[in-house]
Structure formats: structure tokens, C-alpha cells
Amino acid sequence: MTMGQRIVVKIGSQVLCDAQGALNRGILGGLVEQVARLVAEGWQVLLVSSGAVAAGSGISASQLQRVSDPVIRKQVMAATGQVRLMETYRSLFQQHGLTIAQVLTSKSDFQTRRHYLNMRGCIDALLSAGIVPIVNENDVVAITELMFTDNDELAGLLAGMVKADLLCLLSTVPGVFDGDPDDPGTTCIETWDDARHQIEDIVLRGTSALGRGGMHSKLVIARKTAKLGTEVVIADGADPDILVKVTGAQHAGTHFPAIGEASPAKRWLASADDHAAGFVTVNDGAQAALLDSNRLTSLLPVGIEAVEGPFNSGDVIQIKNLAGDVLGCGKARYDHQEAKQLKGQRGQKVLIHYDYLYLVD
């Protein structure tokens, strides 16, 4: 990698915490020291850090006993723990002469173009000023339908937002294995290849004790992010030189080469594909045209079978095939009422232009 680029580093709970669930200051200090080295070399570093709930677990048991609801108890732990976590980061980064900034976010911040651009502008300014933004989901106010799948998803969305050159997902394993990690014959995949590797064939679904995400989630996010033009590495966060390795000439972890170069609009749409205002169902002909990699195809009314709203001009809507599978999403150029009037007709104006069309894998 060339120095002077942007990197998003996601640090999970399993990496940050010890066996008892408390913050591991030694690991945290080592990672901060590596980030400081990258900044000194000209990198702009954005951290996505878990650990607030774990840090909050240290509050008095008698205080926690006063909160009976388990969901609210977790919110209390996150609210108190976030202070401890950021104070730990502030102290460690200060030893290297670096300033940090706290950014708490929820999925709703990615839903509208306005919120998305506001957050991107703030993070861009922090990075340009040499400040290290530390981002975490706002667990205090998050509700189920507006929660990220895990911080891997948040890190992938942020990598697309800030147009990062590299996304590093730090785990507790050296990378992605081609089988059962406990099998002596299993090896770590150095470079992921969609033509050779299938997620479901090599990864068992599951989550860790402290975090919501597992390897399956990391793989989905890694492949999605790579297809937006950001290189991705899944690597071992306990390796004392892991960030130096992944940004330098040494091999580490499993590498996902960047594919293509997505526009800022498509990067935003990739973050909005699961909270659309409505959807349209397209026929087989339109599906084939949209998925043809040799063509730049917009969505025309002639290929639309059904329209479900309500949605307005400028809203993000999903595109589904006749089987109900989501093909992608896009920015509607007119509202659902006009779309219903024009569906199935030839010679009508484009509903979703190719420049504002994002197709899922």
C-alpha cells in the first residue's frame, strides 16, 4: 500500500476484552501505538471500536441490580462504558501526541442522503485535521430495526462513505480458513477468490460470546466493500504488528482485492439497500438486462410488473424479481403514483438511472 491513504480499522469486543469480559489495556495500547505509527507515516486512520458494553460491565453490581429490564440494563452499561472506553482511548492516544474524536451513530444516519453527507463531511474534516475519529454504534438509543448487524457492517459502510483505500477487520483468528479451524489440514486463505471460494462451504454461521458478529458476517461485508473499490483484510488483532503488516509489504490475514471503483452515489446506495421507502418488481427481461455486466442499464417502466409505495421522487427504492429476491436499490426519479401509471409501458422516462442504481451480489 502507498502511504498517505485512508484506512478504516474495526476492533471487535473479542479483540479488546480479556476472558472475563473486561477491557484488555495491553492489547488496546498496542493497537493505539500501531495507529500512531501509521499516522506518523501519513495515513488517515478511522477506528470503529466495540467495547462500550464490556467497559460498562465494571460498574457496581448493586447499581445494575436496580435495573431489571435486560435491554435497558445493556443500554445503561453502554452509556457508562462508552465514557470509560473513550477515556482509555484518549489517555493512550495522548501519549503519542494524537487527538481523538468520538462519533456515535445509528443506522438511521445512513438512511437519507442529507444525513449521510453531513456525517461524511464531519469525518472528512476530522481526518484531514489529523484527528483520529473513533466510531461506535449508539447502543444507548439503538432499537432492533435500526441496529447494525454488527460493527463489521458499520465499518464497511464507513469505508464506503469516506472512500477508504483499506478496511481492516480485526478478529481473534489469523484470517479466513478453508475449513474447520480445528482441523490440522485446514489452511488460512491468503487471497479470497469468488470463483474458487464459497462462503457457505467454508464458514459455519455463529457469533462470539461478546460480539454480535461472526466470520460469516465479516465475509459478507468484506466482499461487498471490495466490490465498491476498497481493499479489505481480515486479520488477527492480537498480532502486535498487524496494522504495520497489512499496510506494508508483509502478508497477513485474508486479503480481498478491490474490484472496480464505485461512484460516491453508489457507495451511499450500498448503505441504503435495506431501508428503502418502497419497491418495484421487475420481469425476467428487465432482470437479465440489469444483471448483464456488459451493459450499463437503467430501469425503465416497460420492465416493471408491480409498484409498492409510498415513495417520492428522490427516495431509495428496492428492486425485486418475480421470485421476491432483492436485486438492488436505486434513487427514484419520480413518485410511486407516476410509476404505477407508467409501469409496463414502452417509451417512458427512466425510473432509476444507472448512475443511481446499486445491485447487490
Secondary structure, DSSP 8 states (H G I E B T S, - for coil): --SS-EEEEEE-HHHHB-TTSSB-HHHHHHHHHHHHHHHHTT-EEEEEE--HHHHHTTS-HHHHTT---HHHHHHHHHHHHHHHHHHHHHHHHHTTT--EEEEEE-GGGGTSHHHHHHHHHHHHHHHHTT-EEEEEE-TTT--GGG--S-HHHHHHHHHHHTT-SEEEEEESSSS-BSS-TTSTT--B-SB--TTT--HHHH------SS-S--HHHHHHHHHHHHTTT-EEEEEETTSTTHHHHHHSSS--SEEE---S---HHHHHHHHSTTS-SEEEEE-HHHHHHHH-TTS---B-GGGEEEEE----TT-EEEEE-TTS-EEEEEE-SS-HHHHHHHTT-TT---SB-GGGEEE--
